[in-house]
Amino acid sequence: MSEEKYPPINVLNVVRGFHRAELPHHITPFRFELRSGEKHHIKSIRQTHKERVGKAMHYHFVVVTKEDRYFHLIFDTGPLIWRLVQEVDSAQFFS
């Protein structure tokens, strides 16, 4: 993945070792920080899916922040890095 097109971000997340109702996803992001220093707390995860890319897996998340902004994030298991794909307009995405 291109660092220019999909910039790396810092994400506070939990990786689930066993199933619990409070953690419905194997990987659950809770907040993230952009390179600019802008921080976002995740209110909910709207969509998730995973896909194999070469030998790695990409875990995709569409999240809603506490400011009601939508972001598409990816966790890449190859280099173990989170990336921001885009900020999503909810009206276009969910219509």
N, C-alpha and C positions, 0 to 999 in steps of 0.2 A: 504494500500500500504506500502511496506517495505521502510523504510527510507534509508537503506543501498543500496537497488537495485535502488530506485528512489529518489535521494536526493532532499530535499527542496531547492527552489531557491527564490530569491527576484525578483518580477516583477512589473514594472510600467505599469498599464493598465487603461483602461477606461471601465466602465460598462454603456452601453447605456440605457437611460430612455425612449427615443422616437427615432423613425427611422430618420436617416440622411444619405445621400449618402456618406458622408465622413467617416461614421462609419458603414460599412456593417455588422459587427458581433455584437452580443449582448455584448460580452466581447472582447475587442481588446487589446492585449499586444503591448507595444511599445519598451521596453527594459528590459533586465534581467541581474541578477548578480549571479554568482555561489559562493559557499562557499569559493573558492580559491581567490575570489576578482576579477576574470575575468568578465568583463562587455561586453555585446553585445547589439547593437542597431538593432532593427528589421527593415529590409527594406521592406519585404512583408510577407504576410501569404499565403502559397501555398495550404494548405488543412486544413479543420476543420470539425469536427463532434462531436456529443455528445452522451453519453450513460449513462443509469441509472445503478448505482452500489449500490445495497441496497436502502437506502432512499436518497442517494446523486446522483448528476449528475457529470460526468467527461466530461469536455470540452477539446477536443484534438486539438492541433495546430501543424502543421508542418510549421516552419517559416524559412525565409532566412534572415541572418544578413547582415549588410553592408560589411562584409568581405567575403560574398558569402559562408557562412557556413550554413548548414541545421541542425535544431534541432527539436525534437519532444518534446513538452511541454504539460503538463496536468494541468488544474485547477480543483481541487476537492472541490465541494461545501459542503461536509460534514464538514471537519475541516477548510474550507476556506484557502487552501494552494495550492501553485503552486509547481509542481515537474518536474524535468528533466527526461525524459524517456531515450533519447539517442541522440547522434549526428548522423545524417543520411548522408550517401554518396549519393549525388544527382544522380550520374550515375546509381546506383543500385535501388534507390527509384523510379525514374521516367522513367525507361526504360521498 
